[in-house]
Amino acid sequence: MDVSSFSQSYKVARKNFLKACADASLNVKSHYHPLLGSEGEKLALDVALLGPPSASNLMVLSSGVHGVEGFCGSAIQIDHLRNNEWIERCQNQDLAVLFLHAINPYGFSWLRRVNEDNVDLNRNFINFNHPLPDNPDYRSIASLLLPQRQPPTLFSTLGLASYALRHGTKALQTAISRGQHSHPDGLFFAGKEPTWSNHQVRQIIQRLGRQCQRIGWIDIHTGLGPCGIGERIYKGRNNPDDIARARHWWGEKVTTNTDGTSSSTVLNGTLDLAVMEECSQAEYNGLTLEYGTKPGPTVLKALRADQWLQNHPNTDDALRLKIKRQLRDAFYIDTNTWKQQVLEQAREVIELTQRGLLKKNH
C-alpha cells in the first residue's frame, strides 16, 4: 500500500492536501488562522466538498483537532482524495463528502496537541453562557502533573502512581483528560471562551450541514490504545438506539466511553456536541477513529514534558528539540508498517460509513 500520503510537517501536509483536491477537481475554501506556523507559513483550516451541497447524506472526514495528531488524519484524507475509483463511486450517489483538513492548524505546525491558547479543542465545544464544569479531581493532582522540573521528580511520579493505586487507573485517566477550566497553563485545559477553531467549525457545518438528513462524521485521532489499532469510538447521543445504529454501521467492536468499553473516558466539550447542536435536523452518527501509538505512560510523559516546555519558554534549544521530538513520536509512528495499518483500517471504516449513510431504511 502506498504510504506517500503521509507528510513530515504541517506545511507539507497542507501542500499535499491542496494538490490532491486540485487533482480531484475540488474547490477549497481556506479559513486562515491569524497566526503563522513554525516555518513562517500561513495556517488554515482547509475545507473541500466532494459531491452536491444539496445531498441528503453527508460524510465528514476531519483531521487535526489535536494538532500534532494531524499527521495521521491528513494522510487518510489525502489517500482518499487520490483514489479516483472511490471518488467516482461517491459522485454517483445522493452523498457529499466534507473534508476538514487541520481543524487546529497551529498545533499541527508547532507540534502541540493544543491550540495557540493552550486549549484542548476537543474539550472546548461547551455552552460558555452556562457555569463552567468543575473538575476537582484534576485540581487535586495538578501540581503533580506539572512539576517545576524536567524531567519530573520521582516525588511527582510516585504521587500520580499513588492516586492510581487508591482510585484506579481509569479514575486517574478521567481526572487528567476529562477537561478542566481551572489551570490555563495545565493539561487538557478547555478554555474560558470558544476558540478560533470552534467558531470556524460551527460556521462550516452551519453552511454545509443544515440541509442534510443524515451525517456520518469520522474524526481521526492518535495516542490511545494498542499500537496500530484503530479503535472505533462512538460519539453521539447516549441512547441505545443510536449506539445500536453505530454498531450496525461499523461493527460490534464499536466502543463507547460511557460504558467502560473504550480506551477513552467520559469527556467534556467534545466536537460531536457542536455538530448535534448546529445540525439538529440530521440523524447523527459520529465516530472517533483512534489509532494507538505508544503505551499510555509514554504518551503522558510526552504531554507533561511539552506542557512544561510551554510554561518555560526560555528553555535551551537542545532540550526544546528533544521534547518536541518526543511529543511527535508519541502521536505519529513514522514507520511504513504503522502507516499501512492506518490506511487499511481507515479505508474499511470509510467504506462502512458510506454504506450506512446510503442504506434505504433508516
C-alpha positions, -999 to +999 in steps of 0.1 A: +000+000+000+013+035-010+021+054+022+032+086+004+001+104+016+019+108+050+038+141+054+066+151+077+053+186+086+021+206+086+034+228+057+040+197+035+007+181+046-013+212+036+006+214+003-002+178-004-038+182+006-044+212-016-027+194-046-049+163-040-080+185-040-069+202-072-062+169-089-097+157-079-112+190-093-124+200-059-126+237-048-110+245-014-122+272+009-094+282+033-102+296+067-069+314+076-056+315+111-044+348+125-010+335+134+018+320+113+033+285+116+066+272+128+082+278+094+066+311+088+039+295+067+002+305+066-020+284+087-055+274+076-084+251+082-089+240+046-124+228+035-133+208+005-167+193-005-170+163-029-205+159-042-236+182-043-242+206-014-279+195-016-271+158-009-293+142+018-263+123+032-231+139+044-199+121+053-174+142+072-137+134+074-119+157+099-082+158+109-060+177+133-084+186+161-055+177+183-028+195+163+002+171+164-022+142+157-029+157+123-002+137+105-025+106+106-058+123+097-042+143+069-028+112+053-062+094+054-078+124+037-051+126+010-052+088+005-089+090-004-086+122-025-061+103-046-084+073-051-102+080-084-124+049-082-136+059-047-143+095-058-163+083-088-184+060-066-191+089-042-203+111-071-228+086-083-248+087-050-270+110-030-239+118-010-215+146-002-181+141+015-168+171+035-130+172+042-119+194+071-081+195+070-063+206+101-090+219+124-062+230+147-035+241+122-015+260+149-010+228+170-002+208+138+025+232+127+040+239+161+038+203+173+014+209+201-017+188+209-035+220+219-040+254+202-023+288+204-041+294+238-031+261+253-068+249+248-077+213+240-102+219+212-120+186+219-130+199+253-139+234+241-174+227+225-195+236+255-220+263+262-199+292+277-231+310+287-236+285+315-213+280+345-181+261+335-180+225+346-156+219+375-130+191+377-119+189+414-101+156+406-077+175+382-071+202+408-061+176+433-032+163+411-024+195+391+009+201+409+019+165+404+012+166+366+031+198+361+062+198+383+087+226+382+115+205+369+121+185+337+123+155+338+097+153+366+109+145+401+104+110+415+080+125+440+055+137+414+057+104+395+051+084+427+023+108+436+004+100+404+010+063+409-004+066+444-035+082+431-040+054+406-035+028+434-061+045+455-087+053+429-078+031+399-060+039+366-092+048+348-101+073+375-066+089+371-071+090+333-105+106+338-092+132+362-064+142+338-082+141+305-119+150+311-112+187+306-106+214+331-111+252+333-091+260+365-054+258+352-049+277+319-012+266+320-021+229+326-030+198+306-064+194+289-074+230+295-108+235+280-107+273+277-127+302+290-144+310+257-149+295+223-117+292+203-110+303+168-113+267+156-146+263+175-160+293+156-147+281+122-162+246+126-196+259+136-196+283+106-187+254+083-213+230+095-240+257+096-232+264+059-228+228+047-246+206+072-281+221+078-296+208+046-288+171+050-309+144+066-280+121+078-245+129+089-217+103+093-187+120+109-153+104+113-129+124+134-093+109+133-071+109+164-040+091+177-024+083+210-047+059+228-048+021+227-025-007+211-001+005+185-015+005+150-051-005+161-078+020+151-104+019+178-139+028+167-153+050+195-189+060+191-196+098+195-232+109+195-263+107+216-261+084+245-291+063+239-295+026+230-310+031+195-282+054+184-255+032+198-271+002+181-271+020+148-234+028+152-226-009+157-248-018+128-227+006+106-193-001+120-194-035+137-199-049+171-164-038+182-176-001+183-169+011+219-183+040+239-167+059+267-198+058+288-199+020+295-162+014+300-156-004+267-134+023+253-097+032+259-111+067+263-131+080+293-160+104+296-150+138+283-165+173+284-170+196+254-163+172+225-168+180+188-199+159+184-218+182+207-214+211+184-224+191+154-256+178+170-264+214+182-258+231+149-274+203+127-302+192+150-323+182+119-300+154+110-297+118+121-261+119+135-236+090+137-202+101+149-170+081+153-137+089+168-112+067+149-084+065+175-051+049+165-028+035+191+008+047+191+029+043+223+020+030+258-002+053+279+026+063+304+049+072+275+023+094+259+015+111+292+052+117+298+054+134+264+024+156+272+038+166+306+072+175+291+056+196+263+034+215+288+065+221+310+082+235+278+053+257+271+055+271+306+093+276+304+098+295+271+135+302+277+145+265+276+176+259+256+173+247+220+187+212+226+161+203+253+133+220+233+140+199+202+142+167+224+108+174+239+092+183+206+106+151+190+093+131+220+058+146+216+057+140+178+068+104+183+040+099+209+013+107+183+029+097+150+047+064+144+069+071+114+071+036+101+056+020+069+040-008+089+021+016+111+011+038+082-002+008+062-023-003+092-037+032+095-047+035+058-061-001+056-084+004+086-095+039+075-105+026+041-127+000+058-143+025+082-150+050+054-165+023+032-188+012+060-198+048+067-207+053+031-228+021+031-245+031+064-255+065+050-269+052+018-290+024+032-326+029+022-342+020+055-331+043+084 
